[in-house]
Amino acid sequence: MSNSYLQTKTNVAIGLLGPKLDRGDGPLRWEHWRPTVSLFQHENLLWDRLELIHEGKFSKLARRVADDIQMVSPETEVVLLQLDFRDAWNFEEVFSKLDELARSMELDPEEEDYWVHISTGSHVQQICLFLLTESGRFPGGLVQTSPEKRPNSSSPGSYQLIDLDLSKYDKIADRFLQDQQEAVDFLKSGIATRNPEFNALIDQLERVAIHSKAPILLMGPTGAGKSHLARKIFELKKSRRQISGPFVEVNCATLRGESSMSAMFGHVRGAFTGAAQSRQGYLRSANGGALFLDEIGELGLDEQAMLLRAIEEKRFFPVGADKEVESDFQLIAGTNRDLKQEILTGRFREDLFTRIHLWTFHLPGLRQRPEDIEPNLDYELESYSRSSGMHVQFNKEARDIFLRLSMSPDALWTGNFRDLNAAVYRMATLSGGKRITPQLVQDEWKRLQYGWIGANQGSDSFPTTPTAKLDIQNLPDDFWESLDLFDRPQLETVLQVCMESRGLSEAGRRLYQHSRLKKKSSNDTDRLRKYLKKFGFVWKQGKGLVYQSKSSPK
């Protein structure tokens, strides 16, 4: 901090009288260093006022020091503030009294600059002055004076001004930025993600994880990475020594019936038939650590009520107990449900939602992050190589094909990152530790598509009759019954894709995505038009699919 800063406003020093270092009688007192007086003996430090804190039993010394300051710095006003301590080494007493004093002082940082002198008083008093300044109770910086190395020197010694606005120190600011970036990279598992919305979410989550102990709610579809991110939050907080206990993960969808209450909150011996031994329960197991409640929307209403109390009071009754137990944990909750809708239907408590909704983060699915497929693909390959001991890579053509298909409108990614992980594992395994080829990519894409179709229809196979009536103009009531069983499932899928697409061109790309790769030039639209015509369907601009029998006019 440059000295010129002290000259921009009214400059005020706040300090404690040093009963030992500041004492001295007669002319000889000027022959040794006195920290409070020395602060005013530096020609380039201009002070308008000193607020000198002293105990009543040292009032005489305080007046003498004030008089000596007037001699060396006549322009400085000295205000004596009496504050008595029973024990200057009692942290609780010292902090409380100095805090009360700071609250009572009329401080105006807009008009005055404040510098707290921390060279006098007991070590506890100096620490409390630092803490109160660092927290902003004394809105300013610190000033520290030091004597010359030669004993009994009359020199004013040296001083140092310490501005606690750390952003003004370039090296410290750079270090903070580096620490923050390391934490963000840790939460992302070192993956250089490119999606701006996701990166912004992780940046905010990093600040919350470091600075807040409140519950964190992670929302998003299955496979979006909620469980993985929850563990990363735990590991980040543990690395910063904010928590010391374990990470306890609970899939609430597996808690069913009477045993769910016992699993969550524990039970005492004899609480119910079969309770031969006491059980600690998940909440007590997570004491001092983190509790991740995945699919929290699956919890029953009774469990929700007890969880709410446990979060707010950190106390609860195990099943069958007449005495409360304590557990202090960081709650991280995950869900793929719309909890607001669950509240409206009576399946989720509004008061619990309000309590866990303070920090809510919506994780996008893989389909909403197409630009992140490539870095995640590299991450999955590296993970496979580490776990298997085999270095597996794509050849260039196979990689290009996989990325193109992965980012196409046809890529549903209903299982999100679980799908990507499984796809890489299968291709890498089938490569036999060598390179992944275009053929392996095409085979894997068929597996993915088959799984996605099953997910969309709730079955692993095609139905023999349509699961829902397709809204196609002029379709006869007996149309499906007139078709061979062989043709029904394929035609239904083709029609469904056509109705979900913006035109025959897009539908053709989706339906012929594998075979078209083997053709030098393909006309997907023409192929699809001929197939539809065989069953009496045409695509009309503005109307979509229209059925017209072979006898209907064109």
Secondary structure, 3 states (H helix, E strand, C coil): CCHHHHHCCEEEEEEECCCCCCCCCCHHHHHCCCHHHHCCCCCCCCCCEEEEEECHHHHHHHHHHHHHHHHHCCCCEEEEEECCCCCCCCHHHHHHHHHHHHHHCCCCCCCEEEEEECCCCCHHHHHHHHHHHHCCCCCCEEEEEECCCCCCCCCCCEEEEECCCHHHCHHHHHHHHHHHHHHHHHHCCCCCCCCHHHHHHHHHHHHHHHHCCCCEEEECCCCCCHHHHHHHHHHHHHHCCCCCCCEEEEEHHHCCCCHHHHHHHCECCCCCCCCCCCECCHHHHCCCCEEEEECHHHCCHHHHHHHHHHHHHCEECCECCCCCEECCCEEEEEECCCHHHHHHCCCCCHHHHHHHCCEEEECCCHHHCHHHHHHHHHHHHHHHHHHHCCCCEECHHHHHHHHHHHCCCCCCCCCCHHHHHHHHHHHHHHCCCCEECHHHHHHHHHHHHHHHHHHHHCCCCCCCCCCCCCCCECCCCCCHHHCCCCCHHHHHHHHHHHHHCCCHHHHHHHHCCCHHHHCCCCCHHHHHHHHHHHCCEEEECCCEEEECCCCCCC
